[in-house]
Amino acid sequence: MAGAWVSSCYLNTKGFPKILYATLQKLGIKVRPKYEGHEYVKLGTEQCEVTVYIGKSEEFPNITEAWNVTATRFRFVDTYQVVAHKALWYLCQIYEEPIAHTPMRFFPLLEKNR
């Protein structure tokens, strides 16, 4: 895959992509998360950059913008898990009040003082 861009939704993948999709559905975000990434070599080291695009919620009009998160690691298989995990962190902060009454409230936040 070196150099080629890959785009997928990873709906049937175990781990964080599946949890991310289920959480998005619960929050009223009907658009599937879209993962785009590519592997490349930088200074003799293989690297992979993946971005996940998250849509806006239909149920929470006060949060009006779609957003994205990017992660860089060494292999695509690991990186799309990392970026989904990172997106879950952001979701827990952006939708802090609605998530407060779900099991997602136990998910660790990025900002430790919240």
DOLO-278014 format. One line per field, with one value per residue (C-alpha): residue number from 1; x, y, z. Coordinates in steps of 0.1 Angstrom, whole numbers. Layout:
BEGIN
n	[NUM, ...]
u	[X, ...]
v	[Y, ...]
w	[Z, ...]
END
This chain:
BEGIN
n	[1, 2, 3, 4, 5, 6, 7, 8, 9, 10, 11, 12, 13, 14, 15, 16, 17, 18, 19, 20, 21, 22, 23, 24, 25, 26, 27, 28, 29, 30, 31, 32, 33, 34, 35, 36, 37, 38, 39, 40, 41, 42, 43, 44, 45, 46, 47, 48, 49, 50, 51, 52, 53, 54, 55, 56, 57, 58, 59, 60, 61, 62, 63, 64, 65, 66, 67, 68, 69, 70, 71, 72, 73, 74, 75, 76, 77, 78, 79, 80, 81, 82, 83, 84, 85, 86, 87, 88, 89, 90, 91, 92, 93, 94, 95, 96, 97, 98, 99, 100, 101, 102, 103, 104, 105, 106, 107, 108, 109, 110, 111, 112, 113, 114]
u	[0, 30, 21, -14, -44, -69, -105, -129, -156, -143, -178, -171, -137, -133, -120, -123, -138, -168, -172, -168, -195, -219, -213, -219, -252, -262, -254, -275, -246, -260, -231, -206, -170, -148, -111, -85, -49, -16, 17, 50, 87, 101, 139, 141, 112, 79, 50, 13, -11, -48, -76, -111, -139, -169, -202, -224, -252, -289, -300, -277, -280, -258, -228, -230, -197, -183, -147, -118, -89, -55, -30, 4, 20, 39, 13, -22, -37, -26, -31, -68, -74, -54, -73, -107, -96, -85, -119, -137, -117, -128, -164, -164, -154, -176, -207, -199, -235, -253, -226, -228, -257, -242, -213, -191, -188, -161, -140, -108, -109, -81, -83, -78, -93, -129]
v	[0, 23, 57, 48, 64, 41, 51, 29, 29, -1, -10, -47, -42, -53, -28, 9, 15, -6, 13, 46, 38, 26, 57, 80, 62, 68, 105, 110, 112, 92, 97, 68, 78, 77, 67, 79, 71, 62, 45, 61, 61, 91, 92, 55, 47, 33, 55, 57, 86, 81, 107, 99, 123, 126, 142, 165, 153, 157, 155, 182, 213, 234, 213, 222, 214, 182, 175, 151, 136, 124, 99, 88, 55, 28, 4, 10, -18, -1, 35, 32, 17, 46, 73, 57, 57, 94, 103, 86, 108, 139, 127, 123, 160, 174, 155, 155, 160, 135, 109, 115, 90, 62, 37, 60, 83, 59, 65, 85, 121, 140, 168, 152, 181, 175]
w	[0, 2, -11, -22, -3, 11, 21, 41, 68, 87, 100, 105, 121, 158, 183, 185, 150, 160, 193, 176, 151, 178, 198, 168, 162, 198, 195, 164, 139, 110, 86, 89, 100, 70, 74, 48, 51, 34, 42, 33, 41, 59, 66, 61, 85, 74, 86, 82, 86, 89, 93, 104, 94, 118, 107, 128, 150, 141, 177, 191, 170, 193, 180, 144, 128, 114, 125, 119, 138, 125, 138, 126, 134, 115, 100, 87, 108, 140, 129, 121, 156, 172, 153, 162, 199, 196, 180, 210, 233, 215, 214, 251, 255, 228, 239, 276, 289, 267, 274, 311, 314, 293, 299, 277, 308, 320, 288, 297, 286, 270, 295, 329, 349, 335]
END
